[in-house]
Amino acid sequence: MLRHWLLTTGFFDFALGKGEGMEVREEQLKVSHGLADCLYWNLFFVVPIVTACLGILRHSVGWTIIYLLLTVLTFAVAVYRFFCTHCPHYIKGEGKVNCLFLRRVPKFFKERPGPYGFLEKLVVMISVLIWVVFPLYWLYKSVGLLVIYGVSLAVLAATIRRYECGRCIHFDCPVNSVEEDVRTSHLRKA
């Protein structure tokens, strides 16, 4: 019954930013991110990381350190290099990046405007999967932390999808959901 209600009422479309009243006009596109945006999104992001660390730490300090190192490597190196370098927020920054997750971080890699290649998408997907899947072994041993981890990942993904992807100027991003007419209007003015 709940499943039927969720599917027939458009709940998922609304939760993922496609519901009534979620249409975005060109002037509502997110062309820059401030410090408040960065703090907000990083606080959302830290909940699953802390939850995973608590689950792993109950069993091993060493594996917790490995998880933290993997998290830093997957995001600071793989995602930053293969994903962020295509983003207009990376490209337009004067030597530093100002986006929803990174604030005044130096540009270490060459700008790569335009669509992503297959290898770049693959590296980013594998990096995110490593970050998400690695702690599951330990979290299964603590159901409460597993639930918090799953819910926090779902809320993070749904919130980004709802409040950023439909307003983002990174039109080459595979998950960008800005309407085609809004994209065209914005690109004509740029």
C-alpha positions as CSV (number, residue, x, y, z in Angstrom):
1,M,0.0,0.0,0.0
2,L,2.8,2.4,0.9
3,R,4.7,1.5,-2.2
4,H,1.6,2.1,-4.3
5,W,1.0,5.5,-2.7
6,L,4.7,6.5,-3.2
7,L,4.6,5.6,-6.9
8,T,1.2,7.0,-7.8
9,T,1.4,10.3,-5.9
10,G,4.5,11.5,-7.6
11,F,6.4,11.4,-4.2
12,F,9.7,10.3,-5.8
13,D,9.5,13.0,-8.5
14,F,8.9,15.6,-5.8
15,A,11.6,14.3,-3.5
16,L,14.1,14.2,-6.4
17,G,13.3,17.7,-7.5
18,K,10.9,17.1,-10.3
19,G,7.6,17.9,-8.5
20,E,5.1,20.6,-9.1
21,G,6.5,24.0,-8.4
22,M,10.1,22.8,-8.8
23,E,10.5,24.4,-12.2
24,V,13.6,26.7,-12.3
25,R,13.9,29.9,-14.2
26,E,17.2,31.0,-15.7
27,E,17.7,33.7,-13.0
28,Q,17.5,30.9,-10.3
29,L,20.5,29.0,-11.6
30,K,23.3,28.6,-9.1
31,V,26.1,30.5,-10.7
32,S,28.2,30.8,-7.6
33,H,28.4,29.3,-4.1
34,G,29.2,31.1,-0.9
35,L,30.7,30.0,2.4
36,A,27.3,29.2,3.8
37,D,26.7,26.8,0.9
38,C,30.0,25.1,1.4
39,L,29.4,24.7,5.1
40,Y,25.9,23.4,4.6
41,W,26.8,20.7,2.0
42,N,29.9,19.6,3.9
43,L,27.8,19.1,7.1
44,F,25.5,16.9,5.0
45,F,28.5,15.0,3.6
46,V,30.1,14.4,7.0
47,V,27.2,12.5,8.5
48,P,27.7,9.3,6.5
49,I,31.5,9.5,7.0
50,V,31.3,9.9,10.8
51,T,28.7,7.1,10.9
52,A,31.0,4.8,8.9
53,C,34.0,5.7,11.1
54,L,32.0,4.9,14.2
55,G,31.0,1.5,12.8
56,I,34.5,0.6,11.8
57,L,36.1,2.0,14.9
58,R,34.1,-0.4,17.1
59,H,36.2,-3.2,15.5
60,S,39.5,-1.7,14.3
61,V,41.4,1.6,14.6
62,G,43.6,0.5,11.7
63,W,40.7,-0.1,9.3
64,T,39.2,3.3,10.4
65,I,42.4,5.0,9.4
66,I,42.4,3.1,6.0
67,Y,38.8,4.2,5.4
68,L,39.6,7.8,6.1
69,L,42.6,7.6,3.8
70,L,40.5,6.0,1.1
71,T,37.8,8.7,1.6
72,V,40.5,11.5,1.2
73,L,42.1,9.7,-1.8
74,T,38.8,9.0,-3.6
75,F,37.5,12.6,-3.2
76,A,40.6,14.8,-3.0
77,V,42.3,13.0,-5.9
78,A,40.0,10.9,-8.1
79,V,36.8,13.0,-7.9
80,Y,38.6,16.3,-7.8
81,R,40.8,15.4,-10.8
82,F,38.3,13.5,-13.0
83,F,35.0,15.2,-12.1
84,C,35.6,18.7,-10.8
85,T,37.9,19.8,-13.5
86,H,35.0,19.8,-16.0
87,C,32.8,22.0,-13.8
88,P,32.3,25.7,-14.6
89,H,32.9,26.5,-10.9
90,Y,36.4,25.0,-11.3
91,I,37.0,26.6,-14.7
92,K,35.9,30.1,-13.8
93,G,37.8,30.2,-10.5
94,E,40.9,32.5,-10.5
95,G,43.4,29.9,-9.3
96,K,41.0,28.6,-6.6
97,V,37.8,26.6,-6.6
98,N,34.5,27.9,-5.0
99,C,31.8,25.3,-5.3
100,L,29.2,23.7,-3.1
101,F,31.9,21.4,-1.5
102,L,35.1,23.2,-1.9
103,R,35.9,26.7,-0.8
104,R,39.1,28.5,-1.9
105,V,40.9,25.2,-2.7
106,P,43.8,25.7,-5.1
107,K,43.4,24.3,-8.6
108,F,45.9,21.4,-8.9
109,F,44.7,20.1,-12.2
110,K,44.3,21.4,-15.7
111,E,40.8,22.6,-16.5
112,R,38.9,20.2,-18.8
113,P,35.7,22.0,-20.1
114,G,33.2,19.9,-22.0
115,P,31.6,16.5,-21.6
116,Y,33.1,13.6,-19.6
117,G,34.8,10.7,-21.3
118,F,34.0,7.1,-20.4
119,L,37.1,6.6,-18.3
120,E,36.4,9.8,-16.3
121,K,32.9,8.6,-15.5
122,L,34.2,5.2,-14.6
123,V,36.9,6.5,-12.2
124,V,34.3,8.7,-10.5
125,M,31.7,5.9,-10.1
126,I,34.3,3.5,-8.8
127,S,35.6,6.1,-6.3
128,V,32.2,6.8,-5.0
129,L,31.4,3.0,-4.8
130,I,34.6,2.4,-2.8
131,W,33.6,5.2,-0.4
132,V,30.1,3.9,0.0
133,V,30.7,0.1,0.0
134,F,33.9,-0.1,2.1
135,P,32.3,0.4,5.5
136,L,29.4,-2.0,5.0
137,Y,31.2,-5.0,6.4
138,W,31.5,-3.3,9.8
139,L,28.1,-1.5,9.6
140,Y,26.3,-4.8,9.1
141,K,27.5,-5.7,12.6
142,S,25.7,-2.7,14.0
143,V,22.2,-2.4,12.5
144,G,21.5,1.0,14.1
145,L,24.6,2.6,12.5
146,L,23.8,0.8,9.2
147,V,20.4,2.4,9.2
148,I,21.8,5.9,10.0
149,Y,24.4,5.4,7.3
150,G,21.8,4.4,4.7
151,V,19.4,7.1,5.6
152,S,22.1,9.8,5.6
153,L,23.4,8.7,2.2
154,A,19.8,8.8,0.8
155,V,19.1,12.2,2.3
156,L,22.4,13.5,1.0
157,A,21.7,12.2,-2.5
158,A,18.1,13.4,-2.6
159,T,18.9,16.8,-1.2
160,I,21.7,17.4,-3.7
161,R,19.5,16.2,-6.5
162,R,16.6,18.3,-5.4
163,Y,18.3,21.6,-4.5
164,E,21.4,21.6,-6.7
165,C,21.1,19.5,-9.8
166,G,18.0,21.4,-11.1
167,R,19.8,24.7,-10.7
168,C,23.4,23.8,-11.5
169,I,25.3,25.5,-14.4
170,H,27.4,22.4,-14.9
171,F,25.3,21.3,-17.9
172,D,27.8,18.5,-18.9
173,C,27.3,16.8,-15.6
174,P,25.5,13.4,-16.1
175,V,23.0,14.1,-13.3
176,N,22.2,17.7,-14.2
177,S,18.5,18.2,-14.5
178,V,18.1,21.8,-15.6
179,E,15.4,22.1,-18.3
180,E,16.7,22.4,-21.9
181,D,15.1,25.8,-22.5
182,V,16.7,27.2,-19.3
183,R,20.1,25.8,-20.4
184,T,19.8,27.3,-23.8
185,S,18.8,30.7,-22.4
186,H,21.7,30.7,-20.0
187,L,24.3,29.7,-22.6
188,R,23.1,32.4,-25.0
189,K,23.7,35.0,-22.3
190,A,27.1,33.6,-21.2
